[in-house]
Every structure is written in C-alpha cells, then in structure tokens.
Amino acid sequence: MSVTAAQGFTAAGIAAGIKENGNPDLALVVNEGPRLAAAGVFTSNRVKAAPVLWSEQVLGGGRVSAVVLNSGGANACTGPAGFQDTHATAEAVAGALGQSAGEVAVCSTGLIGVRLPMGKLLPGVAKAAAELSAHGGEKAAIAIKTTDTVHKTAVHEGEGWTVGGMAKGAGMLAPGLATMLVVLTTDADLDSAALDEALRAATRTTFDRADSDGCMSTNDTVLLLASGASGVTPAAESFAAAVEEVCADLARQLIRDAEGASKDIKIEVINAATEDDAVEVGRSIARNNLLKCAIHGEDPNWGRVLSAIGTTSAAFEPDRLNVAINGVWVCKSGSVGEDREQVDMRYREVHITADLAAGTETATIWTNDLTAEYVHENSAYSS
C-alpha cells in the first residue's frame, strides 16, 4: 500500500485531464494525524520549479497535512504566474480538506516551461479529495508516473510502526536528488527534527547516489511525513535504518526503470582516502558515456574506467589502481590484469569495482547503460 501502509494516512490517484492521453495524473496524500510532523529534501539545482519553492517554505514550519502531486507538467520556469498556480493548488487542497494552505506541500513533474491547465487541475483536486482512502496508496503511485514504465513503492515494517513510500522517476537522474518525486510516510511518533535527521542521512547514501544520466532536475522533492498514529517512538538508529532501507529500495527501482536502460550498473569505489573521494570517483565513472555505451554492448572496457578516475581530484597513484568487472580483476596496478574474456556480462546487473589503493573509505553509485532507446525517448519527449 506504499504511502498508506502506515496508520494515519489516506491517498488517492485520479485522472484530472492534465495528460492528453487520459492517464492518471493527480495524486493526493493526506496525514490524518494526530501528528503532522514533516521533513523534506529538495533539488540543489539553482533553477527551482514553483512547487519546490512553495514546498520549501511549507517545510520550514515542520508540519505538512497533505501533499498534492501532479504529473504531466513540471510548472518550472513559468514565472510569477506559475508560483500563483502552485499557491492556488495548495489553497484548493486546503479548502477541500479543511486544512491550512500553509501546511500543504505541492509537487509537480513533467515538461519544463509550460503552464499547468488549472481549469483541469483544480477540479481534479476536489475529485481526488472525494476518493481518499486508506487503500489509495497504489493509485497515488500510478498517478505520478511520467516516462516511468512501472509505479514504484516500498514498505518497511518495524516493531509496532511502519515506513512506507512511493517514488516516480525514470530520467534526469543525477545527484541533487534526481528528477523524482518521493513521498515517505510513517506512523512512528516522531517530531520534525528527528524526521529531518533520518531523511538527510538516508538521501545522502541512496537517492543522491543514483546517477542515471548526469542531468539534474528542477523539481526534485523527497518528503517524509509522520502521523504518530502508532503511538510508538522507535530508537533513532532503528528508524534511520528503516528510512534508509525504503529509500535504497526506491532508488534501485528508479535506476531499474531508467529510460531505455538494459543494464543496471553498480559502481563500488573501495580503498579511497576519503568518502568524498570515493563518491567523486564513482560519479565520474557513472557519467562516462563511452563506458556506458561499452556496458550496453557487453564490452568490459576497463580503460574507460581508468580514464574516468583520472579526471577527478581524488587521491591515488595511477600505477596502483585496480578495476574489476563482475568479479574479474581486468586491471591490476594500473595495467592489464586478468583476461577480459572471463567477464560475463549477459545479465542485467553489472558490478564495477574501482580500487584506489589510497585508504579505507568506500562509496557506491548506481547508474545504467546508454542506449539508442534513451536517445529516442529524450529526442521526442516534448513532441
């Protein structure tokens, strides 16, 4: 049930007519309380969509009673009128639920630079409010899809409490939270400060390390809401682990559904001098288009891994670098290693290990291959 797995939440997903194809395009998630605690993390892109600017203000108060999400239009780069549309959407939700607009977060996803059809969106809010249900989580997850081929949900059951979540995203996946909308819910009895700490720790090692195509969105939003309905206050460590587990699950689903992808690539950087070095190297490898093309062709071209490492500021000695692809150490001490013909790349997941031989820190970045289907998807996206 994703976002309605936890007690105290209802949700709905409907077709408001925002998408011309008639598919579901408007979701509503409502926190019934008794708590209305919330935390959020947003895109680090300096060009932020109107709903991001609005929701950042809302989260400043640490309370969210509802989240309204639309697909079919990003409401980004739409000027003051676009921000007014976001405000009007929050007011419509507040009116339908008897809440304050200042506690309604708004999320949008779709094409940048196009105003939303408010004549369809606002009546859709009323329709969604009328269809709210404790079993509406799946419909909500379906309604936020854009180029996604599947809806994405995850749940963790704690001892008397639950964390659930839904996500959308299939392209523009890069650090800065990827072009995604994520709503996480819990019935744990926690305040906004505890939620914020757990959420930031989780996103740092999950969503922020999903790097499909190196493109950062204007609309990224990850929200965590707590209803307190279970009456249970879990230990901070247990709760943080649960949030990280759900985020990791959803992040993997984003990579698995990346536009046109045929391979999921796990890039594990080991023996780095610092964690930052490991992350920087992992990102560089993940963004190397020549390597991504080679992986698509099932070519274990380790030289492209080394060339990507060499563009970073990480501490390493070139003649001490080691690289393994699917467990075969094809590069040892910066030179030819085991026979590359031993590398089996027939399966969906490819595991690249980059050993910097410079310390003890590690980091893992997930990416995918570069395919003709990806180019087609993004060449025809707005037409």
Disulfide bonds with the S-S distance in Angstrom:
none
